[in-house]
Amino acid sequence: MEDHRLKAFCLVVEMKSFSKAAEAKFMTQSAMSHLIKNLEDEMGIRLFIRKAKAVILTPAGRILYEHAKKILKQYENMEGEIYAFSKKIKGPLYMGASTIVATYLLPQVFYNFSKNYPEVHIELFVSNTETIINSLFEGKTDIGIVEGQIRNSKVYLEEIAEDEIVIIASDENPLLKKQPLTDQDLVSQPFIMPEVGSGIREFIDDFFIDAKIDTKDIRVAMTLANPELVVQMVQAGIGISFVSKWAVFKAIKDGSVKLLNISDKKLKRKFYLVSMEKEPSTIVGKTFWEFTKGYRFFMPF
């Protein structure tokens, strides 16, 4: 369908940049500018106010954006219904996933799904759990896969796998000689913390509350959004950290980090498929939802 100009227009609005939108679509900035100029000429009105480092919607541009999003969604629904009628699974899949899920769980799922449904094009948005949930409400994604406690009652959840959170330290950390550890042992160490809004940060905050540890007593040496960087900073001896087993299994295997034992109780959480409805609205979304529900995930160690 001839909707490429509307798609380009919406991308510029959402990325607030012609250059970033062009890069996302694997085209030159001049080609992206030409598409928007063509749209403005056809409509006979300016859609953007162009500034040095930003683009701002005009009043007419805001009106077009509101309608364009609805039109593009209608195109998507129409194509989904047509492909469903012909029993053909084809089209885009707009997904959001937390970093742990995208890095460690999804590659094999995508590989097997793509073998079965080669005409599905996956557009994956990677961020923290809070942002992924918000993207569902904003209509940017059809499905999310996230971890931890999902307290928003307006989304539908389907458990797909289990995770375990462990505490890691460098192989030279003195706490390795004193296990199991007390709460005071933990407080004595600097922490590498994940970003606020992530599922694991919420998990850690709940752990401290349950252990009656005042977060003011925690020395945060660094806050990072990337789980692999967290592991690398622990390897460097900057601090200790709570991490998913999925993120640390290679470092544990090569001995560059060690597990700290705080109790006999394992720290568990779940991974979930999430959507705004009991099942995604598109045939592609429904197909991926059912495929992932039936996938078998195995804990790394």
C-alpha positions as a Markdown table, in Angstrom:
| # | Residue | x | y | z |
|---|---|---|---|---|
| 1 | Met | 0.0 | 0.0 | 0.0 |
| 2 | Glu | 1.1 | 3.6 | -0.7 |
| 3 | Asp | 1.7 | 4.7 | 2.9 |
| 4 | His | 5.5 | 5.1 | 2.8 |
| 5 | Arg | 5.3 | 8.9 | 3.1 |
| 6 | Leu | 3.0 | 8.7 | 6.2 |
| 7 | Lys | 5.4 | 6.2 | 7.7 |
| 8 | Ala | 8.3 | 8.5 | 7.1 |
| 9 | Phe | 6.4 | 11.5 | 8.5 |
| 10 | Cys | 5.5 | 9.7 | 11.7 |
| 11 | Leu | 9.1 | 8.5 | 12.1 |
| 12 | Val | 10.5 | 12.0 | 11.9 |
| 13 | Val | 7.9 | 13.1 | 14.5 |
| 14 | Glu | 8.7 | 10.3 | 16.9 |
| 15 | Met | 12.5 | 10.6 | 16.5 |
| 16 | Lys | 12.5 | 14.4 | 16.4 |
| 17 | Ser | 15.1 | 14.3 | 13.7 |
| 18 | Phe | 15.3 | 13.9 | 9.9 |
| 19 | Ser | 18.8 | 12.4 | 10.1 |
| 20 | Lys | 17.8 | 9.8 | 12.8 |
| 21 | Ala | 14.6 | 8.9 | 10.9 |
| 22 | Ala | 16.6 | 8.5 | 7.7 |
| 23 | Glu | 19.2 | 6.3 | 9.5 |
| 24 | Ala | 16.4 | 4.1 | 10.9 |
| 25 | Lys | 14.9 | 3.6 | 7.4 |
| 26 | Phe | 18.4 | 3.0 | 5.9 |
| 27 | Met | 18.1 | 6.0 | 3.5 |
| 28 | Thr | 19.9 | 9.3 | 3.1 |
| 29 | Gln | 18.7 | 12.4 | 4.9 |
| 30 | Ser | 18.1 | 14.1 | 1.6 |
| 31 | Ala | 15.8 | 11.3 | 0.5 |
| 32 | Met | 13.9 | 11.5 | 3.8 |
| 33 | Ser | 13.6 | 15.3 | 3.4 |
| 34 | His | 12.3 | 14.8 | -0.2 |
| 35 | Leu | 9.5 | 12.5 | 1.0 |
| 36 | Ile | 8.4 | 15.1 | 3.6 |
| 37 | Lys | 8.7 | 17.9 | 1.1 |
| 38 | Asn | 6.6 | 15.9 | -1.4 |
| 39 | Leu | 3.9 | 15.4 | 1.3 |
| 40 | Glu | 3.9 | 19.1 | 2.2 |
| 41 | Asp | 3.6 | 20.2 | -1.4 |
| 42 | Glu | 0.7 | 17.8 | -2.0 |
| 43 | Met | -1.1 | 19.1 | 1.1 |
| 44 | Gly | -0.1 | 22.7 | 0.4 |
| 45 | Ile | 1.0 | 23.5 | 4.0 |
| 46 | Arg | 4.1 | 23.2 | 6.1 |
| 47 | Leu | 4.2 | 20.3 | 8.5 |
| 48 | Phe | 7.5 | 21.0 | 10.4 |
| 49 | Ile | 9.4 | 24.0 | 11.6 |
| 50 | Arg | 13.0 | 23.1 | 10.9 |
| 51 | Lys | 15.6 | 24.3 | 13.4 |
| 52 | Ala | 19.4 | 23.6 | 13.7 |
| 53 | Lys | 19.1 | 20.5 | 15.9 |
| 54 | Ala | 15.4 | 19.8 | 16.1 |
| 55 | Val | 12.2 | 19.7 | 14.1 |
| 56 | Ile | 8.9 | 21.0 | 15.6 |
| 57 | Leu | 5.4 | 20.1 | 14.4 |
| 58 | Thr | 3.3 | 22.9 | 13.1 |
| 59 | Pro | -0.4 | 22.9 | 14.1 |
| 60 | Ala | -1.2 | 21.3 | 10.8 |
| 61 | Gly | 1.5 | 18.7 | 11.4 |
| 62 | Arg | 0.0 | 17.8 | 14.7 |
| 63 | Ile | -3.4 | 17.2 | 13.1 |
| 64 | Leu | -1.8 | 15.1 | 10.3 |
| 65 | Tyr | 0.2 | 13.0 | 12.9 |
| 66 | Glu | -3.0 | 12.1 | 14.9 |
| 67 | His | -4.7 | 11.0 | 11.7 |
| 68 | Ala | -1.6 | 9.3 | 10.2 |
| 69 | Lys | -1.2 | 7.0 | 13.2 |
| 70 | Lys | -4.8 | 5.9 | 12.9 |
| 71 | Ile | -4.5 | 5.4 | 9.1 |
| 72 | Leu | -1.3 | 3.3 | 9.4 |
| 73 | Lys | -3.0 | 1.2 | 12.1 |
| 74 | Gln | -6.0 | 0.6 | 9.8 |
| 75 | Tyr | -3.6 | -0.4 | 7.0 |
| 76 | Glu | -2.0 | -2.9 | 9.3 |
| 77 | Asn | -5.3 | -4.3 | 10.5 |
| 78 | Met | -6.6 | -4.6 | 6.9 |
| 79 | Glu | -3.5 | -6.4 | 5.7 |
| 80 | Gly | -3.7 | -8.7 | 8.7 |
| 81 | Glu | -7.3 | -9.6 | 8.0 |
| 82 | Ile | -6.5 | -10.2 | 4.3 |
| 83 | Tyr | -3.5 | -12.4 | 5.1 |
| 84 | Ala | -5.6 | -14.3 | 7.7 |
| 85 | Phe | -8.2 | -14.9 | 5.1 |
| 86 | Ser | -5.6 | -16.3 | 2.8 |
| 87 | Lys | -4.0 | -18.3 | 5.7 |
| 88 | Lys | -0.8 | -16.4 | 5.0 |
| 89 | Ile | 1.3 | -15.0 | 7.9 |
| 90 | Lys | 2.9 | -11.9 | 6.6 |
| 91 | Gly | 3.6 | -8.4 | 7.6 |
| 92 | Pro | 5.3 | -6.4 | 10.4 |
| 93 | Leu | 5.5 | -7.4 | 14.1 |
| 94 | Tyr | 6.1 | -4.4 | 16.4 |
| 95 | Met | 7.7 | -5.8 | 19.6 |
| 96 | Gly | 9.2 | -4.3 | 22.8 |
| 97 | Ala | 11.6 | -6.3 | 25.0 |
| 98 | Ser | 13.7 | -5.6 | 28.1 |
| 99 | Thr | 17.4 | -5.8 | 27.6 |
| 100 | Ile | 17.9 | -9.1 | 29.3 |
| 101 | Val | 15.1 | -10.7 | 27.2 |
| 102 | Ala | 16.3 | -9.2 | 23.9 |
| 103 | Thr | 19.9 | -10.2 | 24.5 |
| 104 | Tyr | 19.6 | -13.7 | 25.9 |
| 105 | Leu | 16.1 | -15.2 | 25.3 |
| 106 | Leu | 14.9 | -13.8 | 22.0 |
| 107 | Pro | 17.7 | -14.6 | 19.5 |
| 108 | Gln | 16.9 | -18.3 | 19.3 |
| 109 | Val | 13.1 | -17.6 | 19.4 |
| 110 | Phe | 13.4 | -15.2 | 16.5 |
| 111 | Tyr | 15.6 | -17.7 | 14.6 |
| 112 | Asn | 13.0 | -20.5 | 14.8 |
| 113 | Phe | 10.1 | -18.2 | 14.3 |
| 114 | Ser | 11.6 | -16.7 | 11.2 |
| 115 | Lys | 12.2 | -20.2 | 9.7 |
| 116 | Asn | 8.5 | -20.9 | 10.1 |
| 117 | Tyr | 7.3 | -17.5 | 9.0 |
| 118 | Pro | 9.9 | -15.9 | 6.7 |
| 119 | Glu | 7.5 | -13.2 | 5.5 |
| 120 | Val | 7.1 | -11.6 | 8.9 |
| 121 | His | 9.3 | -8.5 | 9.5 |
| 122 | Ile | 10.2 | -8.0 | 13.2 |
| 123 | Glu | 10.7 | -4.4 | 14.5 |
| 124 | Leu | 12.2 | -4.7 | 18.0 |
| 125 | Phe | 12.3 | -1.9 | 20.5 |
| 126 | Val | 14.6 | -2.6 | 23.4 |
| 127 | Ser | 14.3 | -0.7 | 26.7 |
| 128 | Asn | 13.5 | -1.2 | 30.3 |
| 129 | Thr | 10.3 | -2.8 | 31.6 |
| 130 | Glu | 8.6 | 0.5 | 32.5 |
| 131 | Thr | 9.2 | 2.0 | 29.0 |
| 132 | Ile | 8.1 | -1.2 | 27.2 |
| 133 | Ile | 4.8 | -1.1 | 29.2 |
| 134 | Asn | 4.3 | 2.5 | 28.2 |
| 135 | Ser | 5.0 | 1.7 | 24.5 |
| 136 | Leu | 2.0 | -0.7 | 24.6 |
| 137 | Phe | -0.3 | 2.1 | 25.9 |
| 138 | Glu | 1.1 | 4.5 | 23.2 |
| 139 | Gly | 0.4 | 2.0 | 20.4 |
| 140 | Lys | 4.1 | 1.8 | 19.4 |
| 141 | Thr | 4.3 | -1.9 | 20.0 |
| 142 | Asp | 1.8 | -4.8 | 19.8 |
| 143 | Ile | 3.6 | -7.2 | 22.2 |
| 144 | Gly | 6.1 | -6.8 | 25.0 |
| 145 | Ile | 8.3 | -9.3 | 26.8 |
| 146 | Val | 9.5 | -8.2 | 30.2 |
| 147 | Glu | 10.5 | -9.5 | 33.6 |
| 148 | Gly | 9.7 | -8.9 | 37.2 |
| 149 | Gln | 6.6 | -7.7 | 39.0 |
| 150 | Ile | 4.1 | -6.1 | 36.6 |
| 151 | Arg | 1.9 | -4.0 | 38.8 |
| 152 | Asn | -0.1 | -2.4 | 36.0 |
| 153 | Ser | -3.5 | -4.2 | 36.0 |
| 154 | Lys | -4.4 | -2.8 | 32.6 |
| 155 | Val | -2.1 | -5.2 | 30.7 |
| 156 | Tyr | -2.5 | -8.9 | 30.1 |
| 157 | Leu | 0.3 | -11.2 | 31.1 |
| 158 | Glu | 1.4 | -14.7 | 30.1 |
| 159 | Glu | 4.3 | -16.3 | 31.9 |
| 160 | Ile | 6.8 | -17.8 | 29.6 |
| 161 | Ala | 10.0 | -18.5 | 31.6 |
| 162 | Glu | 11.6 | -18.2 | 35.0 |
| 163 | Asp | 14.7 | -16.2 | 36.0 |
| 164 | Glu | 17.0 | -16.3 | 39.0 |
| 165 | Ile | 18.8 | -13.2 | 40.4 |
| 166 | Val | 22.2 | -13.8 | 41.9 |
| 167 | Ile | 24.8 | -11.5 | 43.5 |
| 168 | Ile | 28.2 | -11.4 | 41.9 |
| 169 | Ala | 31.6 | -10.1 | 42.8 |
| 170 | Ser | 35.1 | -10.1 | 41.2 |
| 171 | Asp | 37.2 | -13.1 | 41.9 |
| 172 | Glu | 39.4 | -11.0 | 44.3 |
| 173 | Asn | 36.6 | -9.7 | 46.5 |
| 174 | Pro | 37.2 | -10.4 | 50.2 |
| 175 | Leu | 33.6 | -11.3 | 50.8 |
| 176 | Leu | 34.3 | -14.6 | 48.9 |
| 177 | Lys | 36.1 | -15.8 | 52.1 |
| 178 | Lys | 33.0 | -15.1 | 54.3 |
| 179 | Gln | 29.9 | -16.9 | 53.2 |
| 180 | Pro | 27.0 | -16.9 | 53.7 |
| 181 | Leu | 26.9 | -13.2 | 54.1 |
| 182 | Thr | 25.0 | -10.9 | 56.4 |
| 183 | Asp | 23.1 | -7.8 | 55.5 |
| 184 | Gln | 25.9 | -5.7 | 57.0 |
| 185 | Asp | 28.4 | -7.5 | 54.6 |
| 186 | Leu | 26.3 | -6.2 | 51.7 |
| 187 | Val | 26.2 | -2.7 | 53.0 |
| 188 | Ser | 30.0 | -2.7 | 53.3 |
| 189 | Gln | 30.4 | -3.0 | 49.6 |
| 190 | Pro | 29.9 | -0.5 | 46.7 |
| 191 | Phe | 27.2 | -1.5 | 44.3 |
| 192 | Ile | 26.8 | -1.4 | 40.5 |
| 193 | Met | 23.1 | -0.7 | 40.1 |
| 194 | Pro | 20.8 | -1.1 | 37.1 |
| 195 | Glu | 18.8 | 1.8 | 35.8 |
| 196 | Val | 15.6 | 3.0 | 37.5 |
| 197 | Gly | 12.6 | 1.7 | 35.7 |
| 198 | Ser | 14.1 | -1.7 | 34.9 |
| 199 | Gly | 12.6 | -4.9 | 36.2 |
| 200 | Ile | 15.8 | -5.9 | 38.0 |
| 201 | Arg | 16.1 | -2.5 | 39.7 |
| 202 | Glu | 12.6 | -2.9 | 41.1 |
| 203 | Phe | 13.5 | -6.4 | 42.2 |
| 204 | Ile | 16.6 | -5.1 | 44.1 |
| 205 | Asp | 14.6 | -2.3 | 45.8 |
| 206 | Asp | 12.1 | -4.9 | 47.0 |
| 207 | Phe | 14.9 | -7.1 | 48.2 |
| 208 | Phe | 16.3 | -4.3 | 50.3 |
| 209 | Ile | 12.9 | -3.5 | 51.8 |
| 210 | Asp | 12.3 | -7.2 | 52.7 |
| 211 | Ala | 15.8 | -7.4 | 54.2 |
| 212 | Lys | 15.1 | -4.2 | 56.2 |
| 213 | Ile | 18.1 | -2.5 | 54.6 |
| 214 | Asp | 17.9 | 1.2 | 54.4 |
| 215 | Thr | 18.7 | 2.2 | 50.8 |
| 216 | Lys | 20.4 | 5.3 | 52.2 |
| 217 | Asp | 23.1 | 2.9 | 53.6 |
| 218 | Ile | 23.8 | 1.5 | 50.1 |
| 219 | Arg | 26.9 | 2.9 | 48.4 |
| 220 | Val | 26.1 | 3.1 | 44.7 |
| 221 | Ala | 29.4 | 3.3 | 42.8 |
| 222 | Met | 27.7 | 3.3 | 39.3 |
| 223 | Thr | 24.3 | 3.1 | 37.6 |
| 224 | Leu | 24.2 | 1.4 | 34.2 |
| 225 | Ala | 21.4 | 0.4 | 31.8 |
| 226 | Asn | 23.4 | -2.4 | 30.1 |
| 227 | Pro | 23.6 | -5.8 | 31.9 |
| 228 | Glu | 26.8 | -6.8 | 30.1 |
| 229 | Leu | 28.4 | -3.5 | 31.3 |
| 230 | Val | 27.3 | -4.3 | 34.8 |
| 231 | Val | 29.1 | -7.6 | 34.7 |
| 232 | Gln | 32.2 | -6.0 | 33.2 |
| 233 | Met | 32.3 | -3.4 | 36.0 |
| 234 | Val | 32.0 | -6.2 | 38.6 |
| 235 | Gln | 34.8 | -8.1 | 36.9 |
| 236 | Ala | 36.9 | -4.9 | 37.1 |
| 237 | Gly | 36.4 | -4.9 | 40.9 |
| 238 | Ile | 34.4 | -1.6 | 41.0 |
| 239 | Gly | 31.6 | -3.2 | 43.1 |
| 240 | Ile | 29.2 | -6.0 | 43.5 |
| 241 | Ser | 25.8 | -6.3 | 41.8 |
| 242 | Phe | 22.5 | -8.2 | 41.5 |
| 243 | Val | 22.2 | -9.7 | 38.0 |
| 244 | Ser | 20.1 | -12.2 | 36.1 |
| 245 | Lys | 21.6 | -15.6 | 35.7 |
| 246 | Trp | 21.1 | -15.2 | 31.9 |
| 247 | Ala | 23.5 | -12.2 | 31.9 |
| 248 | Val | 26.3 | -13.7 | 33.9 |
| 249 | Phe | 26.6 | -17.4 | 32.9 |
| 250 | Lys | 29.6 | -16.8 | 30.6 |
| 251 | Ala | 31.5 | -14.9 | 33.2 |
| 252 | Ile | 30.7 | -17.5 | 35.8 |
| 253 | Lys | 31.9 | -20.2 | 33.4 |
| 254 | Asp | 35.2 | -18.6 | 32.7 |
| 255 | Gly | 35.7 | -17.7 | 36.4 |
| 256 | Ser | 36.0 | -14.0 | 36.1 |
| 257 | Val | 33.2 | -13.4 | 38.5 |
| 258 | Lys | 32.0 | -15.4 | 41.5 |
| 259 | Leu | 28.6 | -15.9 | 43.2 |
| 260 | Leu | 28.0 | -14.5 | 46.7 |
| 261 | Asn | 25.8 | -16.5 | 48.9 |
| 262 | Ile | 23.4 | -14.6 | 51.1 |
| 263 | Ser | 20.9 | -17.3 | 52.1 |
| 264 | Asp | 19.6 | -20.7 | 51.1 |
| 265 | Lys | 16.6 | -19.1 | 49.5 |
| 266 | Lys | 16.8 | -18.5 | 45.8 |
| 267 | Leu | 15.8 | -15.1 | 44.4 |
| 268 | Lys | 13.3 | -15.9 | 41.6 |
| 269 | Arg | 11.2 | -13.8 | 39.2 |
| 270 | Lys | 9.3 | -14.4 | 36.0 |
| 271 | Phe | 9.5 | -13.4 | 32.3 |
| 272 | Tyr | 6.1 | -12.4 | 30.8 |
| 273 | Leu | 4.5 | -11.8 | 27.4 |
| 274 | Val | 2.4 | -8.6 | 27.8 |
| 275 | Ser | -0.2 | -7.0 | 25.6 |
| 276 | Met | -3.1 | -4.6 | 25.9 |
| 277 | Glu | -5.7 | -7.3 | 25.1 |
| 278 | Lys | -6.0 | -11.0 | 25.9 |
| 279 | Glu | -4.3 | -11.6 | 22.6 |
| 280 | Pro | -2.7 | -9.2 | 20.1 |
| 281 | Ser | -4.9 | -7.5 | 17.6 |
| 282 | Thr | -3.0 | -8.6 | 14.4 |
| 283 | Ile | -2.7 | -12.1 | 13.0 |
| 284 | Val | 1.1 | -11.8 | 13.0 |
| 285 | Gly | 1.0 | -10.8 | 16.7 |
| 286 | Lys | -1.3 | -13.7 | 17.6 |
| 287 | Thr | 1.0 | -16.1 | 15.8 |
| 288 | Phe | 4.1 | -14.9 | 17.6 |
| 289 | Trp | 2.3 | -14.9 | 20.9 |
| 290 | Glu | 1.3 | -18.5 | 20.6 |
| 291 | Phe | 4.7 | -19.5 | 19.2 |
| 292 | Thr | 6.5 | -18.0 | 22.2 |
| 293 | Lys | 4.0 | -19.4 | 24.7 |
| 294 | Gly | 5.0 | -22.9 | 23.5 |
| 295 | Tyr | 8.7 | -22.3 | 23.4 |
| 296 | Arg | 10.9 | -24.1 | 26.0 |
| 297 | Phe | 13.4 | -21.9 | 27.8 |
| 298 | Phe | 16.2 | -23.5 | 30.0 |
| 299 | Met | 18.0 | -21.7 | 32.8 |
| 300 | Pro | 21.7 | -21.3 | 31.8 |
| 301 | Phe | 23.2 | -22.9 | 34.9 |
